[in-house]
Amino acid sequence: MSDIEIIKAFGGASQIARLLKIAPPAIAYWKKKGIPPLRLIQLKSLRPELFNETDTQTVQPTVTITSD
C-alpha cells in the first residue's frame, strides 16, 4: 500500500491529523516525502486491519551501540 493509499484509507489528511494530534499540513508533506517511519508504526497500531503482511513498506528499527 502506498503512502497516499494509506492516507486515503484513514479518511484523508484531516482525519489522520486529528488522530495523531498534529497539523494537517504535516500530512500534506507526507504525500510528497513519505510517511515517517515512527508515524507509520503509529498508524499501523491504530488501524492494523488496513495493513497486511504483504505490504512492501517495512520499518526496521535502528539501534546504535557505542562504547566509551
Backbone as a printed PyTorch tensor [residue, N CA C, xyz], in Angstrom:
tensor([[[  0.8480,  -1.1690,   0.0000],
         [  0.0000,   0.0000,   0.0000],
         [  0.9020,   1.2420,   0.0000]],

        [[  0.6170,   2.1520,  -0.8900],
         [  1.4240,   3.3740,  -0.9740],
         [  1.0430,   4.3360,   0.1500]],

        [[  1.8820,   5.3260,   0.3610],
         [  1.6060,   6.3210,   1.3950],
         [  0.2910,   7.0590,   1.1220]],

        [[  0.0450,   7.3940,  -0.1230],
         [ -1.1890,   8.0950,  -0.4750],
         [ -2.3990,   7.1920,  -0.2220]],

        [[ -2.2760,   5.9140,  -0.5320],
         [ -3.3670,   4.9730,  -0.2640],
         [ -3.6360,   4.8470,   1.2400]],

        [[ -2.5690,   4.8550,   2.0300],
         [ -2.7160,   4.7940,   3.4860],
         [ -3.4680,   6.0190,   3.9870]],

        [[ -3.0780,   7.1820,   3.5070],
         [ -3.7320,   8.4280,   3.9160],
         [ -5.2150,   8.3930,   3.5420]],

        [[ -5.5210,   7.9430,   2.3330],
         [ -6.9190,   7.8460,   1.9020],
         [ -7.6870,   6.8380,   2.7490]],

        [[ -7.0610,   5.7090,   3.0780],
         [ -7.7250,   4.6660,   3.8640],
         [ -8.1030,   5.1600,   5.2580]],

        [[ -7.3410,   6.0970,   5.7860],
         [ -7.6360,   6.6750,   7.0970],
         [ -8.6880,   7.7820,   7.0170]],

        [[ -9.0990,   8.1310,   5.8050],
         [-10.1160,   9.1650,   5.6490],
         [ -9.5580,  10.5230,   5.2720]],

        [[ -8.2870,  10.5630,   4.9240],
         [ -7.6810,  11.8070,   4.4770],
         [ -6.7860,  12.4620,   5.5180]],

        [[ -6.1590,  13.5280,   5.0870],
         [ -5.1790,  14.2330,   5.9170],
         [ -5.7890,  14.7770,   7.2090]],

        [[ -6.9890,  15.3170,   7.1160],
         [ -7.6210,  15.8960,   8.3110],
         [ -7.8770,  14.8410,   9.3760]],

        [[ -8.3330,  13.6750,   8.9570],
         [ -8.6080,  12.5900,   9.9110],
         [ -7.3280,  12.1190,  10.5950]],

        [[ -6.2770,  11.9290,   9.8200],
         [ -5.0080,  11.4900,  10.4060],
         [ -4.4720,  12.5610,  11.3470]],

        [[ -4.5580,  13.8090,  10.9330],
         [ -4.0800,  14.9110,  11.7760],
         [ -4.8020,  14.9100,  13.1190]],

        [[ -6.1150,  14.7010,  13.0870],
         [ -6.8820,  14.6370,  14.3420],
         [ -6.4490,  13.4580,  15.1960]],

        [[ -6.2860,  12.2990,  14.5750],
         [ -5.8800,  11.0950,  15.3110],
         [ -4.5310,  11.2670,  15.9970]],

        [[ -3.5880,  11.8620,  15.2670],
         [ -2.2250,  11.9810,  15.7810],
         [ -1.9650,  13.3090,  16.4900]],

        [[ -2.9830,  14.1760,  16.4960],
         [ -2.8780,  15.4930,  17.1350],
         [ -1.7120,  16.3230,  16.5590]],

        [[ -1.6970,  16.3580,  15.2100],
         [ -0.6990,  17.1580,  14.5000],
         [ -1.4170,  18.0200,  13.4610]],

        [[ -0.7190,  18.9560,  12.8700],
         [ -1.3050,  19.8670,  11.8920],
         [ -1.4920,  19.1680,  10.5360]],

        [[ -2.6300,  19.4100,   9.8700],
         [ -2.8770,  18.8100,   8.5550],
         [ -1.7750,  19.0650,   7.5170]],

        [[ -1.1060,  20.2480,   7.5270],
         [ -0.0270,  20.4210,   6.5430],
         [  1.0960,  19.3840,   6.6830]],

        [[  1.2720,  18.8430,   7.8730],
         [  2.2880,  17.8040,   8.0470],
         [  1.9320,  16.5780,   7.2090]],

        [[  0.6510,  16.2670,   7.1520],
         [  0.2070,  15.1160,   6.3660],
         [  0.3890,  15.4010,   4.8780]],

        [[  0.1380,  16.6240,   4.4650],
         [  0.3530,  17.0010,   3.0640],
         [  1.8220,  16.7970,   2.6920]],

        [[  2.7100,  17.0980,   3.6230],
         [  4.1430,  16.8960,   3.3890],
         [  4.4460,  15.4100,   3.1940]],

        [[  3.7460,  14.5410,   3.9490],
         [  3.9550,  13.0950,   3.8080],
         [  3.6480,  12.6240,   2.3910]],

        [[  2.6550,  13.2620,   1.7600],
         [  2.2900,  12.8630,   0.4000],
         [  3.4490,  13.0760,  -0.5560]],

        [[  4.2940,  14.0570,  -0.2610],
         [  5.4510,  14.3470,  -1.1140],
         [  6.6740,  13.5350,  -0.7200]],

        [[  6.9330,  13.4570,   0.5870],
         [  8.1830,  12.8730,   1.0840],
         [  8.0350,  11.4890,   1.6970]],

        [[  6.8050,  11.0500,   1.9100],
         [  6.5850,   9.7410,   2.5100],
         [  6.2670,   9.8530,   3.9980]],

        [[  5.5880,   8.8390,   4.4980],
         [  5.2150,   8.8190,   5.9090],
         [  6.4560,   8.4740,   6.7250]],

        [[  6.7840,   9.2840,   7.7260],
         [  7.9440,   8.9830,   8.5710],
         [  7.7720,   7.6140,   9.2500]],

        [[  8.8600,   6.8650,   9.3950],
         [  8.7740,   5.5090,   9.9470],
         [  8.0460,   5.4050,  11.2840]],

        [[  8.2960,   6.3140,  12.2120],
         [  7.6200,   6.2210,  13.5110],
         [  6.1310,   6.5350,  13.3970]],

        [[  5.7610,   7.4350,  12.5070],
         [  4.3390,   7.7220,  12.2800],
         [  3.6550,   6.5160,  11.6340]],

        [[  4.3650,   5.8210,  10.7560],
         [  3.8120,   4.6280,  10.1230],
         [  3.5300,   3.5530,  11.1790]],

        [[  4.4200,   3.4140,  12.1290],
         [  4.2050,   2.4700,  13.2230],
         [  2.9500,   2.8750,  14.0040]],

        [[  2.8010,   4.1680,  14.2740],
         [  1.6080,   4.6530,  14.9770],
         [  0.3430,   4.3220,  14.1980]],

        [[  0.3610,   4.5870,  12.9140],
         [ -0.8130,   4.3250,  12.0900],
         [ -1.1440,   2.8390,  12.0700]],

        [[ -0.1190,   2.0060,  11.9730],
         [ -0.3480,   0.5550,  11.9800],
         [ -0.9320,   0.0930,  13.3080]],

        [[ -0.5250,   0.7100,  14.3980],
         [ -1.0610,   0.3070,  15.6980],
         [ -2.5000,   0.7920,  15.8810]],

        [[ -2.8530,   1.9200,  15.2540],
         [ -4.2080,   2.4370,  15.3620],
         [ -5.2120,   1.6750,  14.5060]],

        [[ -4.7790,   1.2410,  13.3400],
         [ -5.6720,   0.5470,  12.4080],
         [ -4.9610,  -0.6330,  11.7410]],

        [[ -4.6140,  -1.6630,  12.5010],
         [ -3.8530,  -2.7830,  11.9340],
         [ -4.5760,  -3.4950,  10.7900]],

        [[ -5.9080,  -3.4150,  10.7830],
         [ -6.6620,  -4.1010,   9.7250],
         [ -6.4270,  -3.5000,   8.3380]],

        [[ -5.9120,  -2.2780,   8.2780],
         [ -5.6360,  -1.6520,   6.9870],
         [ -4.3440,  -2.1510,   6.3530]],

        [[ -3.5290,  -2.7800,   7.1530],
         [ -2.2230,  -3.2240,   6.6800],
         [ -2.2030,  -4.7470,   6.6340]],

        [[ -1.5390,  -5.2730,   5.6450],
         [ -1.4030,  -6.7240,   5.6010],
         [  0.0610,  -7.1030,   5.5490]],

        [[  0.3350,  -8.3700,   5.6730],
         [  1.7210,  -8.8420,   5.7490],
         [  2.4910,  -8.6880,   4.4520]],

        [[  1.8050,  -8.4870,   3.3420],
         [  2.4960,  -8.3850,   2.0600],
         [  2.8300,  -6.9500,   1.6700]],

        [[  2.5740,  -5.9960,   2.5930],
         [  2.9430,  -4.6100,   2.3080],
         [  4.4400,  -4.5250,   2.0350]],

        [[  4.7970,  -3.7150,   1.0550],
         [  6.2030,  -3.5710,   0.7090],
         [  6.9270,  -2.6140,   1.6390]],

        [[  6.1810,  -1.7950,   2.3520],
         [  6.8050,  -0.8530,   3.2810],
         [  7.0510,  -1.5500,   4.6050]],

        [[  8.3020,  -1.6850,   4.9520],
         [  8.6220,  -2.2540,   6.2520],
         [  9.4770,  -1.2580,   7.0070]],

        [[  9.3120,  -1.2560,   8.2820],
         [ 10.0680,  -0.3380,   9.1160],
         [ 11.0130,  -1.1650,   9.9630]],

        [[ 12.2830,  -0.9110,   9.8140],
         [ 13.2940,  -1.6130,  10.5900],
         [ 13.8360,  -0.6760,  11.6540]],

        [[ 13.6780,  -1.0400,  12.9120],
         [ 14.2470,  -0.1760,  13.9520],
         [ 15.7710,  -0.1740,  13.8710]],

        [[ 16.3510,   0.9270,  14.2220],
         [ 17.8000,   1.0510,  14.1940],
         [ 18.3130,   1.2140,  15.6210]],

        [[ 19.3570,   0.5010,  15.9190],
         [ 19.9670,   0.6020,  17.2350],
         [ 21.4280,   0.9680,  17.0320]],

        [[ 21.8650,   1.9670,  17.7540],
         [ 23.2560,   2.3740,  17.7070],
         [ 23.8950,   2.0450,  19.0420]],

        [[ 24.9450,   1.2700,  18.9880],
         [ 25.6440,   0.8860,  20.2140],
         [ 27.0000,   1.5830,  20.2070]],

        [[ 27.2530,   2.2930,  21.2600],
         [ 28.5510,   2.9630,  21.3760],
         [ 29.2250,   2.4870,  22.6490]],

        [[ 30.5170,   2.4980,  22.6060],
         [ 31.2790,   2.1370,  23.8080],
         [ 32.2090,   3.2770,  24.1610]],

        [[ 32.4050,   3.4650,  25.4250],
         [ 33.2800,   4.5490,  25.8770],
         [ 34.6560,   4.0200,  26.2090]]])
